Amino acid sequence: MYTAADAIKDTVLFSAEFVPQQVRKIRIEICSGCKKFRKMTRTCQDCGCQMDLKAMYAKSSCPDEKW
């Protein structure tokens, strides 16, 4: 699994790959409809990630394999 630490490292080293805005939007829509999505903090109950950030990284994925 691609972790927050991996994302930070890749961003700092300028090697992070990002998805197009439309893909990010679709990922967020999928998350928003999930029962494990915490609307107040916009985080995932399973992985604890802030989904607006996680959704933009190409190497990241949903812990329930929804995207």
C-alpha positions in Angstrom: 0.0 0.0 0.0 1.2 3.5 -0.9 1.4 5.3 2.5 1.3 8.9 3.5 5.0 8.7 4.3 5.6 7.4 0.7 3.6 10.4 -0.7 5.6 12.9 1.4 8.9 11.4 0.3 7.9 11.4 -3.3 6.7 15.0 -3.1 9.8 16.2 -1.4 12.0 14.3 -4.0 9.8 15.7 -6.8 9.1 12.2 -8.0 5.4 12.1 -7.1 3.0 11.2 -10.0 -0.4 12.8 -9.9 -3.7 11.8 -11.5 -5.7 14.2 -13.8 -8.2 16.4 -12.0 -11.1 14.4 -13.4 -9.8 11.2 -11.9 -9.3 12.9 -8.6 -12.9 14.1 -8.7 -14.2 10.6 -9.5 -12.2 9.1 -6.6 -13.6 11.7 -4.2 -17.1 11.0 -5.4 -16.6 7.3 -4.7 -15.2 8.1 -1.2 -18.1 10.5 -0.4 -20.6 7.7 -1.1 -18.7 5.2 1.2 -19.9 4.4 4.7 -16.3 4.6 5.9 -15.9 8.2 4.7 -15.9 10.7 7.6 -17.5 13.8 6.2 -16.4 16.1 9.0 -12.7 15.4 8.5 -12.8 14.0 5.0 -10.8 11.0 6.1 -11.2 7.3 5.6 -12.1 5.2 8.6 -10.0 2.3 7.3 -6.7 3.9 6.4 -7.0 7.3 8.3 -5.9 9.2 5.2 -7.2 12.7 4.3 -8.9 11.7 1.1 -8.6 15.0 -0.8 -4.9 14.5 -0.6 -4.7 10.8 -1.1 -7.0 10.9 -4.2 -4.5 13.0 -6.1 -1.6 10.5 -6.0 -1.3 8.0 -8.9 0.2 5.3 -6.7 -2.5 5.5 -4.0 -5.5 3.3 -3.8 -8.6 2.7 -1.7 -8.2 0.1 1.1 -11.5 -1.4 -0.1 -10.3 -1.5 -3.7 -13.1 0.8 -4.9 -10.5 2.8 -6.9 
